[in-house]
Amino acid sequence: MPIQVLMPALSPTMEKGNLAKWLKKEGETIKSGDVIAEIETDKATMEVEATDEGTLGKILIPEGTADVAVNTPIATILADGESAADLAKAPAPPAAAKAEAPAPKASESKASESKAAPAPQAVAEPDPEVPAGTEMITQTIREALRDAMAEEMRRDADVFVMGEEVAEYQGAYKVTQGLLQEFGAKRVIDTPITEHGFAGVGVGAAMTGLKPIVEFMTFNFAMQAIDHIINSAAKTLYMSGGQMGCSIVFRGPNGAAARVAAQHSQDYSAWYSSVPGLKVVAPFSAADYKGLLKAAIRDPNPVIFLENEVLYGHTGEVPKLDDFVIPIGKARIVRAGSHVTLISWSNGMTYALKAADELAKDGIEAEVIDLRTLRPMDTETIINSVKKTGRAVTVEEGWAQSGVGAEIAARIMENAFDYLDAPVTRVSGKDVPMPYAANLEKLALPSVAEVVEAAKAVCYR
């Protein structure tokens, strides 16, 4: 049967793109790995590689076509022995999606996003920040972030948002959708493409008493601004003898996304969490994203708020409360267990929760801790769990050397060494720059199988 070539996505949040150019013609022989077309968005251009061999039977979308939805069939490849007469056997393309609705106000939710793939779920212990009987609503993480900012901007006129494409474009990942319409251009500010410049402006504004939320399109770009973040924002309170504070939030996606290569995939959790003067937050669930961002905005100190691009479309239950705030510095046990403690944060929780499900099938009950905050770290919750289970495995997408997992392991050794029945084990990203190729990228990241293997090893199973 003829094979359809689908419109690929440049990132997990991409919904459509332009088919810029065909590099192969109908009737030409195609080999696996051949570049057959180029697609582009307003941010990047990517080559489309053939994954199958055969003949380019029919081009379904002509070059120059704009706004082609992801997963739309764009061409058909005929296998050896097939002819043009076989094109009719190709699967019918899916029905066209409905036109995109106008941007909602900040207080509204996009119903279409509630259909996004949910993050792994587990039976969690009751959250002490949520009163019993509280009504819950389902939101994507990007909606939870947007609502957190909108609520704080309504509450405090000193709070404002600045960054690349946060206003007119509604945010590179649509996190600031609707804020410009509600709060206007004086409080939702599009900046030039110069992280060093607008991060410095934000720090200066914070030193005068305002409360900026500085969005980086990715924390990889924040390296241009790291002098402002560390030497100015983090150290000024100490260097001024407590006379000058800096209430500012630096937020944006951190770590790997999908096929954005080494310079756009780095995990900065360990970098920022090593710096005195900074608080570092890295949530996983929609509720935690909302509650912790509100806490970060109110905090008098500079806060690094590490998000994850892969998680933006994931849904979760968020308490329907007038003012839902989660204290910074408190971890949460999301799954109780007695045999081994799995410790993670942000997207690492995806691997930890799925691994816990697999381990349960073999009779191993894993206790899963979501750190939520990396600095200050909730050492007490970690130690109490390890004293109960006697074993610990850390899970992170960042590199192992000098990583957050290494810090956790050191604290366990210092505070619970006599309770350990096995060495603390780390599962992390591989010690290489992130590859661009999808198959190599997958190998460079942790996997559920690696977490299961590590947990079984410390349980001597």
Secondary structure, DSSP 8 states (H G I E B T S, - for coil): --EEEE---SSTT--EEEEEEESS-TT-EE-TT-EEEEEE-SS-EEEEE-SS-EEEEEESS-TTEEEEETT-EEEEEE-TT--GGGGGGS---------------TT---GGGGGS-----------TTS-TT--EEEEEHHHHHHHHHHHHHHH-TTEEEEETTSSTT--TTSTTTTHHHHH-TTTEEE--S-HHHHHHHHHHHHHTT-EEEEE-S-TTGGGGGHIIIIIIIITHHHHTTTS-----EEEEE-S--SS--GGG----HHHHHTSTT-EEE---SHHHHHHHHHHHHH-SS-EEEEE-GGGTT-EEEEE--SS----TT--EEEE--SSEEEEE-TTHHHHHHHHHHHHHHTT--EEEEE--EEETT-HHHHHHHHHHHS-EEEEEEEESTT-HHHHHHHHHHHHHGGG-SS--EEEEE-SS---SSHHHHHHHS--HHHHHHHHHHHTT-
